[in-house]
Amino acid sequence: MSDTREHLKAIATDQVCTKNLAAASFREMGKAAGIKSSSVHYHFKSRDALVLELIKDYHRDFFQLLDERSEDVSGKQRLQVLCDVFTEYFTQDRQCMASAYSAGSFELTDDSVNAAEEFYEALYEWVLESLASVRYMSLGREALARLIVSSLQGALVADRLRNDAVNLAAVQDFILSL
């Protein structure tokens, strides 16, 4: 892949994660890259194709990061790694790309919606694996996995609005209590 194409994808990812899905327009990407929007069209068939590619790349990179950071650690430590990743997003004033896709789902093709759903299902499965050896309440593991993912996503959104990581800290405290 060309360096320009990868640079444009990085710009689009940054726009989605710091702003919203609509911010990843070819015009804005071109402006940020210092090229004409028509040149952006040269690298991507359509905005829909770009958006689908971004969520697939994000999925791969997100789980690669989790796997690298959580190799040979306990389930509880894996969950701490997940909390750390979301806290890093907050400190960088970013959101999880899947959150942006969820909030802007009306703008997405069915393929992009499916890719975002696949990300969430993979994240639930990752959390379920982490919970295999963790002590937890009477709530079932699957429900608890969904609660953890939803809590982290919601806490990140709320904390970015407040510019205070108080909700992420509360989710982390809950996870450490398991």
FIKE-227324 format. One line per field, with one value per residue (C-alpha): residue number from 1; residue in one letter; chain; x, y, z. Coordinates in Angstrom, 3 decimals. Layout:
N
n = c(NUM; ...)
res = c(A; ...)
chain = c(A; ...)
px = c(X; ...)
py = c(Y; ...)
pz = c(Z; ...)
//
This chain:
178
n = c(1; 2; 3; 4; 5; 6; 7; 8; 9; 10; 11; 12; 13; 14; 15; 16; 17; 18; 19; 20; 21; 22; 23; 24; 25; 26; 27; 28; 29; 30; 31; 32; 33; 34; 35; 36; 37; 38; 39; 40; 41; 42; 43; 44; 45; 46; 47; 48; 49; 50; 51; 52; 53; 54; 55; 56; 57; 58; 59; 60; 61; 62; 63; 64; 65; 66; 67; 68; 69; 70; 71; 72; 73; 74; 75; 76; 77; 78; 79; 80; 81; 82; 83; 84; 85; 86; 87; 88; 89; 90; 91; 92; 93; 94; 95; 96; 97; 98; 99; 100; 101; 102; 103; 104; 105; 106; 107; 108; 109; 110; 111; 112; 113; 114; 115; 116; 117; 118; 119; 120; 121; 122; 123; 124; 125; 126; 127; 128; 129; 130; 131; 132; 133; 134; 135; 136; 137; 138; 139; 140; 141; 142; 143; 144; 145; 146; 147; 148; 149; 150; 151; 152; 153; 154; 155; 156; 157; 158; 159; 160; 161; 162; 163; 164; 165; 166; 167; 168; 169; 170; 171; 172; 173; 174; 175; 176; 177; 178)
res = c(M; S; D; T; R; E; H; L; K; A; I; A; T; D; Q; V; C; T; K; N; L; A; A; A; S; F; R; E; M; G; K; A; A; G; I; K; S; S; S; V; H; Y; H; F; K; S; R; D; A; L; V; L; E; L; I; K; D; Y; H; R; D; F; F; Q; L; L; D; E; R; S; E; D; V; S; G; K; Q; R; L; Q; V; L; C; D; V; F; T; E; Y; F; T; Q; D; R; Q; C; M; A; S; A; Y; S; A; G; S; F; E; L; T; D; D; S; V; N; A; A; E; E; F; Y; E; A; L; Y; E; W; V; L; E; S; L; A; S; V; R; Y; M; S; L; G; R; E; A; L; A; R; L; I; V; S; S; L; Q; G; A; L; V; A; D; R; L; R; N; D; A; V; N; L; A; A; V; Q; D; F; I; L; S; L)
chain = c(A; A; A; A; A; A; A; A; A; A; A; A; A; A; A; A; A; A; A; A; A; A; A; A; A; A; A; A; A; A; A; A; A; A; A; A; A; A; A; A; A; A; A; A; A; A; A; A; A; A; A; A; A; A; A; A; A; A; A; A; A; A; A; A; A; A; A; A; A; A; A; A; A; A; A; A; A; A; A; A; A; A; A; A; A; A; A; A; A; A; A; A; A; A; A; A; A; A; A; A; A; A; A; A; A; A; A; A; A; A; A; A; A; A; A; A; A; A; A; A; A; A; A; A; A; A; A; A; A; A; A; A; A; A; A; A; A; A; A; A; A; A; A; A; A; A; A; A; A; A; A; A; A; A; A; A; A; A; A; A; A; A; A; A; A; A; A; A; A; A; A; A; A; A; A; A; A; A)
px = c(0.000; 1.135; 2.383; -0.237; -3.034; -1.816; -1.427; -5.005; -6.263; -4.406; -5.977; -9.452; -8.968; -7.844; -10.855; -13.274; -11.653; -11.260; -14.483; -17.065; -17.755; -18.929; -15.550; -13.918; -14.959; -12.775; -12.717; -11.469; -8.977; -7.622; -7.333; -5.472; -3.140; -2.576; -4.068; -7.276; -10.277; -10.193; -6.783; -8.348; -10.856; -7.912; -6.932; -10.418; -13.272; -15.831; -16.246; -18.195; -15.277; -12.901; -15.128; -15.353; -11.582; -11.017; -13.159; -11.496; -8.041; -9.119; -10.423; -7.121; -4.971; -7.084; -6.867; -3.208; -2.563; -4.624; -2.842; 0.604; -0.152; -1.905; 0.300; 0.875; -1.209; -4.218; -7.799; -8.090; -4.880; -6.261; -9.275; -6.917; -5.154; -8.514; -9.219; -5.777; -6.457; -9.707; -7.987; -5.307; -8.058; -9.388; -5.996; -5.542; -9.070; -10.067; -12.998; -13.095; -13.793; -16.600; -18.359; -18.187; -19.553; -22.374; -23.282; -23.188; -24.703; -27.313; -24.426; -23.066; -23.577; -24.715; -21.152; -19.760; -22.490; -21.653; -17.938; -18.652; -20.860; -18.046; -15.699; -18.098; -18.650; -14.890; -14.502; -17.216; -15.443; -12.106; -13.675; -15.400; -12.007; -10.646; -13.499; -12.895; -10.721; -12.117; -14.368; -17.590; -21.091; -24.175; -24.442; -23.601; -20.250; -21.794; -23.943; -20.953; -18.799; -21.422; -21.734; -17.978; -17.738; -20.788; -19.534; -16.123; -17.622; -20.172; -17.647; -15.277; -18.033; -19.225; -15.709; -14.729; -17.744; -16.791; -13.048; -12.643; -11.949; -14.181; -16.436; -13.520; -12.034; -15.331; -15.449; -11.845; -12.643; -15.555; -13.383; -10.703; -13.380; -14.139)
py = c(0.000; 3.501; 5.805; 8.382; 5.847; 4.823; 8.476; 9.189; 6.214; 7.505; 10.936; 9.422; 7.227; 10.231; 12.254; 9.483; 8.817; 12.469; 13.828; 11.570; 9.436; 12.379; 14.088; 11.491; 13.166; 13.109; 16.907; 17.047; 14.251; 16.062; 19.298; 17.585; 15.831; 18.946; 17.422; 17.863; 15.745; 14.340; 12.891; 11.152; 9.561; 8.138; 6.075; 4.971; 3.796; 5.469; 6.817; 3.673; 1.512; 3.642; 3.438; -0.349; -0.626; 1.614; -0.498; -3.696; -2.196; -0.902; -4.355; -5.999; -3.353; -3.180; -6.904; -7.048; -4.380; -6.259; -9.509; -7.913; -6.276; -9.220; -12.124; -14.513; -12.607; -13.594; -12.924; -10.066; -8.535; -8.865; -6.833; -4.262; -4.030; -3.348; -0.593; 0.860; 1.005; 2.901; 5.227; 5.927; 6.811; 9.291; 10.888; 11.253; 12.699; 9.804; 7.458; 3.816; 3.735; 1.236; 3.849; 6.365; 3.756; 2.937; 6.603; 7.186; 3.878; 5.656; 6.734; 3.212; 0.551; -2.868; -4.141; -1.473; -2.115; -5.819; -5.081; -2.928; -5.690; -8.177; -5.918; -5.851; -9.611; -10.186; -7.806; -9.642; -12.927; -11.471; -10.320; -13.707; -15.425; -13.024; -13.840; -17.596; -17.567; -14.480; -14.579; -12.767; -12.216; -14.261; -12.513; -14.894; -14.570; -13.586; -10.868; -9.671; -9.486; -7.344; -5.188; -4.575; -3.666; -1.391; 0.225; 0.991; 2.384; 4.504; 5.700; 6.842; 8.808; 10.417; 11.202; 12.852; 15.118; 16.018; 16.001; 13.927; 10.172; 9.611; 7.062; 5.074; 4.966; 3.645; 0.880; 0.003; -0.180; -2.489; -4.756; -4.903; -5.994; -9.149)
pz = c(0.000; -0.710; 1.997; 0.982; 1.347; 4.813; 5.787; 4.680; 6.690; 9.756; 9.278; 8.913; 11.977; 13.985; 12.810; 13.785; 17.161; 18.172; 16.660; 15.054; 12.032; 9.924; 10.398; 8.157; 4.926; 1.836; 1.869; 5.476; 4.860; 1.822; 3.760; 6.609; 4.147; 2.059; -1.083; -3.077; -2.152; -5.680; -4.822; -1.819; -4.226; -6.146; -3.077; -1.946; -4.120; -1.850; 1.660; 2.536; 1.420; 3.497; 6.589; 6.283; 5.909; 8.945; 11.294; 10.083; 10.638; 14.049; 14.994; 14.055; 15.758; 18.930; 19.601; 18.636; 21.287; 23.895; 23.102; 23.306; 26.645; 28.232; 27.247; 30.152; 32.715; 34.806; 33.772; 36.227; 34.862; 31.317; 32.397; 33.917; 30.545; 28.906; 31.448; 30.772; 27.021; 27.592; 30.054; 27.434; 24.965; 27.507; 28.152; 24.383; 24.043; 21.812; 21.686; 20.752; 17.027; 17.582; 19.741; 16.908; 14.516; 16.924; 17.370; 13.621; 12.566; 10.442; 8.157; 7.703; 5.104; 6.259; 5.797; 8.150; 10.717; 10.556; 10.958; 14.036; 15.457; 14.843; 16.811; 19.764; 19.658; 19.600; 22.540; 24.493; 23.763; 24.885; 28.152; 28.582; 28.271; 30.871; 33.240; 33.053; 36.168; 37.884; 40.935; 40.219; 41.538; 40.771; 37.425; 34.593; 32.833; 29.509; 31.082; 33.094; 29.937; 28.229; 31.335; 31.420; 27.725; 27.906; 31.090; 29.592; 26.388; 28.247; 30.808; 28.071; 26.329; 29.574; 30.783; 27.497; 27.883; 31.464; 30.792; 33.930; 34.086; 37.104; 35.359; 33.955; 37.456; 38.827; 36.188; 36.962; 40.694; 39.913; 37.770; 40.472; 42.938; 40.941)
//
